[in-house]
Every structure is written in C-alpha cells, then in structure tokens.
Amino acid sequence: MHIIQIISNLELGGAQLIMLNLSKSLLTQGHKVSIISILNTTKQQIEIPKEISVYTLINQVSLKHNVFKCIYSFYRLAQLIKTLKGDIIHSHLLLAKLFLLNVKNTPIVDTQHDNSPWWYSNDIKSRINLSTEKYFVKNKALHSIAISNSVKDGLIKHCKLNHNKVSTIYNSISIKQDSNTNDKNASAESILFVGRLSLIKKGLDTLVEIAELLAIDFPTLKITIIGDGDDRHKFENMIASKGLEKHFSLLGMQKNVAKFYSKASILIMPSRWEGFGLTAAEAAIKGVPVIASNIGGLNEVVLNNKTGYTVNPENPKEFVDKIKILIKDNKLFHKMSLNAIKSATERFNHDKFANKHVRIYNNYKKKRIL
C-alpha cells in the first residue's frame, strides 16, 4: 500500500514526530510512504529516512510575499497527489486540511493531534479555523483518528462528528527502555521539562512558580528545560524576575532527548491543554514518574497515583507537594518507575500503533471522495 502523509511542516514537534514514527513502522511492514510538507520553514526539522520521498509546496518566505504562488500551490498539491498515485492520504494539522479541500478521488484519513484551541474561542480567526476543520472532517476525511479519548470527545462535540467516523489510537514512542532504571533515585537536582516553549499552553508561568516554591527547601534545585519556542525570551525574563537563573538550565532543542530522560528522576508537565502528552509517554518508558496537569489527554497517559500524579494545572503547590513525596519516599518512587515502564510498554507499542492505522487504511483505501 502507498500512503501519502501530508502535514503543515516538518518542524521538530509532537505531530511531526508521531507522523515520523508511524511512517517508519509502515516502512518496516513493507508499505510505501511519501511525505508532502505544505511549508518549508527555517526551524529545526525532523530527520526522515532516505527510503521516504519528501515533497515541499511552499517556502515560508514566499507565503508572506507572494499570495498568487500560495494559491497556485493548491493546484500543485492536487497534481502532485495524482502523480504519486497513492492508495490513501493521511493528513495532519490544520494547514494540511485547508490545502486538501481542493483534492478529489484519493481517500483521506485525518489525525487530530490536539484539543484545538479554537474549539474554545469565539474570535474571528478561531471561528474560521473551526469551520475549516469541521467541514474537512465531516465532508473530506472518510475517517478521523484521535490521539486520545479527550480529543475524540472534542471532535464529536465541536465538529459534530459521528461516533462511527472517529477512532482513538494512542501514540507510540520510539525511545527505548533503560536497563539500569533501579539505580535512579528521585532528586530535586534532576527535574526535567520537555516541550515547546509556549507560555500559556505549556504552563511555563506555573513552572516558574513551582521552582520558586521548591527552591525554598531545595537550594540545589535544578530544572533542565529541553525545547524552544516563540516564548523563550518571556520565559527567561520570568525566571530572571524571580532570581531563579541558577535553578534552570535551558538547553534548547536536542536531537537525543532520550539521554535527558535517562538522567532525569521526575518529569514535570504543567500544561493547560494537550492532545496526548508524548513527552509523558517517553519519560514513562525511561522509568521517570510524571507530575502533570489533570487535563484531557494528559491524564490518559499519566495514571494518577500509579505512574505519576495528575494535579490542578493552576495550583503550583500541588505540583510541589507531589515532587516532595517522591523525593522523600524512594520506595514509592521506584514502584512508580516500574509501573511507568510497564504501562508505556503495553500501551504505546509501535506494532499495535501501526497495525491499527493499517486496518483503518484498508477499510477506506478503495473509497473515493468528491
């Protein structure tokens, strides 16, 4: 089977990594995969195997300065899909949905990667985004895949999608389990945050408050930050305003994130919304308990009181109290660590992930859309 993956861009992000993991698994099963990226950006990109053909429609610079070139790209995409002769299109993210509105004949399966922020806003841009998404999943995509039950519920509620047109498939993880997990103890010197530096979504303001409270009892506190984003300078300024610079280590984007999970004892995720929480799953396979916000998607990955804790995202003290519990109780820490590994191994398995997608592809590959 030939699967054409279409995504907004190839920047190093959660949706892109999920698409990449799926594509690699499909290759190992003998399928052919092509990837079409709508935008070519200047930010760090995911590394795609040479066996996969990659096509790009628009340079981000030309999108800003040449509207006609952008419009022509809708036609180019339709022609490229005809040339590639794929059995099925798998779309990811809103821009891909928008460009696929003009595509006919090839069946489309879509993955919804998040609880879209425009589901909960009423400004003009949000209404346009919601209308586009709603039309696409109801009229263009033959089936939608939600990365969590929370996202599935959101699609049904906000996009008025029928239950039989959407399935939940949890993401898989490519990071491997460590062999020396039992040698690790919880410590305030090895707390980790991994994610895009988005102030509101990722709760970076809450993270600074958590650090301020922890530093009172743990003067050697060290929180390592892996990731980058548009709000990095705001985040740095917030840290500096509290005099917490010595407690944070901002390392930017890293190709080998796995080694940081191996060194960490606790992962903290004070997000305000997530579709799934890929970093929580990655930390779990490394035996790292996660203290995360009790929000849809994330609370499906982190099993409260078993593989970590889920707490009120707006209450820094709850995060701090749970961190202290793990630091003071090594027996509990090691129990949660083993639980996390077992849970991640069973629930976020590559083969299961790929096989569920292939079953959906097979159900729809002979159907055509108008």
N, C-alpha and C positions, 0 to 999 in steps of 0.2 A: 504494500500500500504506500502511496506517496502522500505525505502530509505537508501542507504548506502552512507554516506558522507565520502569522502576521502580528506585529507588535509596534507600538508607538516609536520606540527607540531601543537601542542596545546598551543603555547606561547600566552600570552595576547597581541593580536594585532588586527588590524581592520578586516582582513579577517576571523580570528577565531571568533571574536565577531559576525560578520554577520552570519557565519555558525551556531553559537550557537543560535542566535535569531530565525533563520529560523527553526532549529531543535525543539526548544521549541514550536513554533507556529504549526509545523506539529504534534507534540505530542498532543496538545490540540484539534486538528481536528481528532484525532483517528488513525493517521498513526504510523507505527513503524519506528524507526530511529536507525541506528547503525553508529558508527564513527570509521574510521580507520585512525590513525596518522602514517605517514611514519617514523618520527623521534620522539624519546623521549629525550627532551632536559632538561637542568638543570634550565632553566629560569622559571619565574612565569607563571603558567598555568591558562587557563580559567577553571571555575567550571562547570562541566557537570552534569545535573540531573541524579539521580540513575536509572531512567527508560531507559536511553540510554546505550547500551553496547559499551564499548570503547576497541579498539584493537591497539596495537603498534607493528610496524615491527622491528625497529632498535633502539638501544641505540646510541646516537650521538658519544660516545667514540669508540664503536666498528666499526662505519662507517669509522673512521680515521685509525684504526689499523687492520681491517680485511676486505679486499676487497672481498674475497670469500663469507663472510657472507652477505655482501651487495648485491652481485649478486644473492645469494640464496633467498634473500628477494623478488626479482621479482617473483620467483616461489611461495613463501609463500603467497604473495598477491593474486595471481590468485587462489590458492587453498582455501584461506580464503573466497574470494568472492563466489566461488562455494558452500562452506559450508553454508554461510549465506543466500543464495538463495534470494537475494534482487530483487525487481522489477526494480529498476533503480539505477544507480550510479551517484552521484553528486560530481564532482571533484573541488578542489580549490587549486590554486597556482601551480607553475611550477614543483616542485618535484613530486607532485601527478600525473601530466600529464605524466612525464617521466616514472613512475612506472606502469602506466596504459597502456603503449604501448603494453605490453605483454598480456593484458586481452582481452578475446573474449566473445561473446554471450550476456553478460548483457549490455543493452543500457546505454550510458553515456551522461549526460548533464554537461556542464562545466560553471563555473562562472569565468569571467575575472575581477579581483579585482583592476586593476591598469592600467594606461598607462605605460606599461613595459619600463623600462629604456633602455633595449637592442633594442627597436624599433629605438632608435635614436643614437646608437653607431655602430661602424664598426670593433671593435676589435674581436679577435677570439672567446672569450667566449660569447660575445653578439651575434655573428653570429650562434653559436651552440644553444644558448638559443632560438633565434628567429626561427631557423629551427625546433627545437623540438616543440615549441608552434604552429608554422604554420602547421606542419604535423598533430599534435594532433587535432586541432580544425577543420581541413579540412577532416581528414580521420578516426578519432576515435570517437570524440564527435558528437552526432547527432544534438545537438543544443548548442549554446553558449549564456550565459546571461551576458550582460554588466551592470555594476553598474551605468553607466551614458552614456549619448549620446556621450560624448567625447571618452569614452572607446570603445563604439560601432564603432565610426568612425575610431578609431585606429585599431581595429580588421579587419575591411573591407579594410583599406589601407595597413597595414603592413603584415597581414596574408592572404590577398587576399580572404577573406571570403565573400560568397554571402550574400546579404542583408537578404534573407529569412532564413538564418541559424543563425541569431543573433537577440536577443531582449533586450531592455533596461528595467531593473527593478530597481528602486531606492531602496536603503537600508531602512530598518525600524529601529526604535530606541526603546530601552526597558526602557529608563528613562522616568519618569512621570513628568507631568506639576506641577509647584508650585502653591500654592493658594494665595501667597502674593507677586506676581510679582510687583504690583503697588507701593510697599513700597521701591523699589530699585531706586537709582539714580546713574548716571554714575560718576565714580571716578577714578583718577589715582592711587588710593591705592588698587583697586580691578580688576586689569587686569589679565587675565588668558591665559595660553598656555597649551594645552593638546596634547601630541603626542610622538611618538618615537624620541629620541634624535639622529637624523640623520642630520648631519651638513648641507650637500648640499641639500638633498631633502626637509627638513623642513624649510630651510632658517634661521637657528639659527644665522648665521653671521649677517643677516639683522635684526634679533630680537635684537641683542646687539646694533646695530647702532640706532634702534628705541628707545631703552631705554636711550641711551646716549643723544639723542635729547630731549626726554621727561623730563629727569632729570633737564634740564636747567630751565624749567618753573614749574616743579612739584617736589620739593625737597623731598616730602614724597612718591614719586612713589614706587609702589610695584607690581612686576610681579611674580605671582605664576606659577611654572612650574610643571606639572604633567606628569610623564613619565620617561623612562630611555632608554639607548641605548649605543651602542659602542662608540659614540662620546661625552659622558658625560664629560670626562676629558678635551677634547678640548674645549668644550663649557664653562666649568668652568674657564679654562685658559683665554679664550677670555673676559669673564666677568671681571676677575681679572685685566687683562691688561688695561682695561678702568677704573678701580677703581669703578666698579658698584655693588660690592658684596652686599651692603646694600639694593639695589633695587630689588634683585632677591631672591626668595625662592624656592629652588629645593627640591621637596618632593618625587621624585622617583615615582614608580608605586603605585597606590592606588586602593583598591578594590571598595570603594564607591566614584566614581568620581562625582556622582550626587550632593553631598553636596558642592563640589567646584564650580560647575556651579551655584548653588543657591546663593553662596556668591559673585560670580563674577558679574561685571557690563558690561565688554567688553571682548570678546574672540578675540585673535589675531592669525592669521594663515598666516605667510609669506612664505608658501611652494612654491617650484619651480615646482613641479608636484604632482598631486593627482588623483586617480581614481574617487573619490567621495568627501570625506571630512566628515567622520562620526562625528567627534567632532563638526563640524559646525552645523550639524543637531541636535546633542544632546544639544548643547548650545541654539539653537533656541527654543526647547520645554521648556526650562527654562526661556525663555524671555530675553536671552542675545544676543544683537546685535553682529554680527561678522564682523571684518575688516580683509579681506582675499585677497590673491593674485588673480588677474584676470587671472586664468588659467583654462583649460578644466576640467570639473568635479566639481571643487570647485565653479566656477561661475554659476553652475546649482543649487547648494544648497543655496548659498548666493545670494539673489536677490538684486542687486545693487540699492541703494537709497530707498529700501523698508524694508528689514530685516537686512541690514548692508551695507557695502561698499566693492567693489572689486577694487583693485588698482594694479599698476605696482609692481611686486614682487622684482624688483631691485631698487626701489625708497623708501628708509626709510621715507623720508619727507612726501610722500603721506599718509603713514600709520599714521604718527604723526598728520598731518593736520586733518584727519578724526576722530582720537581719540579726539582731541581738540574740534571739532564741537560737538561731543556727550556730552562731559563733560560740555560744556558751555550752551547747549540747552537741558534742561530736558524735555521739551515738545516733542521735536523731538525724544529724547531717548525713552520716554515711547511709542510713536507712533510706533517706530521701534520694540520695545519689544513686543508689542501686535501683530504686523504684523508677527514677527518671530514665535510666538506661533501658530498663525492661519495657517501659511504656513507649519510648521512642522507637525501639527496635520493632515492636509489634505493630505500631500504628502508622509509622511514617516510612514504610518499606518501599524501596524502589520498584520491585517487581509488581507488588499489588497496585501501586500508583499507575504504572504503565499499563498493566492489564485492564484496569477499569476504564482507562481512556480508549484503549483499542476496542473494547466491547461497544463503547458509545460510537466510535468512528464506524465500526462495522454496521451498526444499526441504521446509520444515516448516509453512508457513502454513495448509495445508489439513488438517493433522492435529489431533486433539483429545486432550486429556489428561483423566484421571479424577481 
